[in-house]
Each structure stands twice: as C-alpha cells, then as structure tokens.
Amino acid sequence: MPRKFFRKYLPAPETVLAKRWTAPLRPWLAHPNLWHLNRRSVSGAVAIGLFCGLIPGPFQMLGAALMAIPLRRNVPVALVVTLYTNPLTIVPLYALAYGFGKLLLGDAGSEAAAAPLDWQWSPAALWHWTLSLGKPLALGIPALAVTLALSGYVLTDMAWRSYVRAAWRTRRRSRGLA
C-alpha cells in the first residue's frame, strides 16, 4: 500500500502522545506497532475497524481503540475504518445482517417475522422495532461483523502483497535486471 499516501493523513505518534488527555494512556500508546504502517498492522486494523463498525450506538471508535491497542494494530487506521457505518449506511447494513441471520438460522428464522417499522423518529420506537427483529438480527450482526472483518483482513493483506510485488518488479525493471 502507498505508505506516503497514508502518512499524509495519519497523525504523528508524537503529536498524539503530547496531548494532555493521553497522559494516562501513554504506556500503552507508546508501542511502535500502533503507529507503523506495515502489512500486518494495517490488515489487522482494517479487520478491527470493520468488526467494530457494527457495534450499535456511538461506541464504534472506542471499541476499535480498545481492541487495536492490546492486539498491537494500527490505531488510526482502525478508527478511520469504523466510519463505513454512518446514518446513511447503518439501516442497509442492519437489513443485511437480518437477512444473514435468517439465512444462518434456516427454518428457525422463518418463524420470526419482522414487525413493520412504525417510524416515529424516536429512539424508543427504533428500539422496539429492533427488538421485534429478534434472533435473526441478534445472530446476524456478529456473524456479519466477523465476515466483514475476515474479508477485510484477507483483501487488505492481498492488496498490500500485490502492491509490494508490483513495486519490486518495477524496481527490478528500472535497474535492468528483468
């Protein structure tokens, strides 16, 4: 992957560690792998971000940070990847998770019919509608999160490797060693 592209947009570790609010976290945030752009760190961070992006509510970035730090994966990448869920994409993702859950449940999921959404623009109405979705959604969200995380890890790893191979070939050709 083009490290120079990512480095332009990611904060420097020294900048983040110099903030007052990071003082209690400095022993954990000082590990170099949390900030380095290498294949394993970025692939793992993408997987963490995709997994934590389906956490309900505003806790996605907190979940991504809490997973990336002990697993020694790139924290900024994990936080940015969680942004694939937003007010425009969360409903289709949860509908996909519901369908995925029904598929995994098979016949057991056919008895759970979703109540029609009587949208009153209130959190309580959304909560009652979500509860009516029951088992398919409860199984579908973690299953979709794991599926997205595994897919993201594999695709990022493959893209990184192919980029490195292409750069090696280009370098070899430019030196006349082909």
C-alpha positions in Angstrom: 0.0 0.0 0.0 1.3 3.5 -0.6 2.7 4.5 2.8 3.3 8.0 1.7 -0.4 8.4 1.0 -1.4 7.2 4.4 1.3 9.1 6.2 -0.1 12.4 4.8 -3.4 11.9 6.6 -2.4 10.0 9.8 -1.2 11.9 12.8 2.3 11.6 14.0 2.6 9.5 17.2 4.5 12.3 18.9 1.6 14.7 18.3 -0.9 12.3 19.8 1.2 11.4 22.8 1.9 15.1 23.5 -1.8 15.7 24.3 -2.8 16.0 27.9 -5.7 13.6 27.7 -3.3 10.8 26.6 -1.2 11.0 29.7 -2.8 8.0 31.5 -2.6 6.0 28.2 1.0 6.8 27.3 2.4 3.4 28.5 0.0 1.6 26.1 0.0 4.1 23.2 3.8 4.3 23.0 4.2 0.8 21.4 5.5 1.5 17.9 3.3 -1.1 16.1 0.3 1.0 17.0 1.5 3.7 14.6 3.6 1.9 12.0 2.2 1.2 8.5 3.1 -2.4 7.8 1.1 -5.2 6.3 0.2 -7.0 9.5 -0.6 -3.9 11.5 -2.8 -2.3 8.7 -4.6 -5.6 7.8 -5.4 -6.2 11.4 -6.6 -2.6 11.9 -8.9 -2.9 8.9 -10.4 -6.1 10.4 -10.8 -4.5 13.8 -12.4 -1.4 12.2 -14.8 -3.5 10.1 -15.8 -5.6 13.1 -16.3 -2.7 15.5 -18.2 -0.6 12.9 -21.3 -2.8 13.6 -21.3 -2.1 17.3 -24.6 -0.3 18.0 -24.5 3.3 19.1 -21.6 5.7 19.3 -19.2 3.2 20.8 -17.6 2.0 17.5 -14.4 4.0 17.7 -14.0 3.3 21.4 -14.4 -0.4 20.7 -11.9 -0.2 17.8 -9.3 1.6 20.0 -9.8 -0.9 22.9 -9.2 -3.8 20.5 -6.4 -2.3 18.5 -4.2 -1.3 21.5 -3.8 -4.8 23.1 -3.7 -6.5 19.7 -0.9 -4.1 18.7 -2.6 -3.0 15.4 -2.6 0.5 13.8 -4.9 2.6 15.9 -5.6 5.5 13.5 -6.5 3.0 10.7 -8.8 1.0 12.9 -10.6 4.3 14.0 -11.0 5.5 10.4 -12.3 2.2 9.1 -15.2 2.3 11.5 -16.6 5.2 9.6 -18.1 2.9 7.0 -21.1 2.9 9.2 -23.0 6.2 9.3 -26.6 7.3 9.3 -26.9 6.5 5.6 -25.4 3.0 5.7 -26.4 1.6 9.1 -30.0 0.7 8.1 -28.9 -1.2 5.0 -26.2 -2.9 6.9 -28.6 -4.0 9.7 -31.1 -5.2 7.0 -28.2 -7.2 5.5 -27.4 -8.6 9.0 -31.0 -9.5 9.5 -31.1 -11.4 6.2 -27.7 -13.1 7.0 -29.2 -14.1 10.4 -32.3 -15.6 8.8 -30.1 -17.5 6.4 -27.9 -18.9 9.2 -31.0 -19.8 11.3 -32.7 -21.6 8.4 -36.1 -22.8 9.3 -35.8 -21.5 12.9 -35.5 -18.0 11.5 -38.7 -18.2 9.3 -40.9 -18.0 12.4 -39.5 -14.7 13.4 -41.3 -12.1 11.2 -40.1 -8.6 11.4 -42.7 -6.0 12.5 -43.2 -3.2 10.1 -41.3 -0.1 11.0 -43.7 2.4 12.5 -41.1 5.2 12.5 -41.9 8.0 14.9 -38.4 9.4 14.9 -37.8 8.4 18.5 -35.2 6.2 20.0 -37.9 4.2 21.8 -39.7 3.4 18.5 -36.4 2.3 16.9 -35.6 0.2 20.0 -39.0 -1.6 19.9 -38.6 -2.2 16.2 -35.1 -3.6 16.7 -36.4 -5.9 19.5 -39.1 -7.2 17.2 -36.4 -8.4 14.8 -35.2 -10.9 17.5 -33.0 -13.8 16.8 -32.1 -13.2 13.2 -30.7 -9.8 13.9 -29.0 -10.9 17.2 -27.2 -13.6 15.2 -26.8 -11.7 12.0 -24.9 -8.7 13.4 -22.0 -10.6 15.0 -21.9 -13.0 12.0 -21.8 -10.1 9.6 -19.1 -8.4 11.7 -16.9 -11.5 11.7 -17.5 -12.0 8.0 -16.6 -8.4 7.2 -13.5 -8.5 9.4 -12.2 -11.7 7.9 -12.9 -10.4 4.3 -11.3 -7.1 5.1 -8.2 -8.7 6.6 -7.7 -11.0 3.6 -8.4 -8.4 1.0 -6.1 -5.8 2.6 -3.3 -8.4 3.0 -3.6 -9.5 -0.6 -3.7 -5.9 -1.8 -0.6 -5.0 0.2 1.3 -8.0 -1.1 0.4 -7.3 -4.7 1.4 -3.7 -4.3 4.8 -4.8 -2.9 5.3 -7.3 -5.7 4.5 -4.7 -8.3 6.9 -2.3 -6.7 9.6 -4.9 -6.7 9.0 -5.7 -10.4 9.1 -2.0 -11.3 12.3 -1.5 -9.3 13.9 -4.6 -11.0 12.9 -3.4 -14.5 14.3 0.1 -13.8 17.6 -1.4 -12.8 17.7 -3.5 -15.9 17.6 -6.8 -14.1 14.5 -8.2 -15.6 
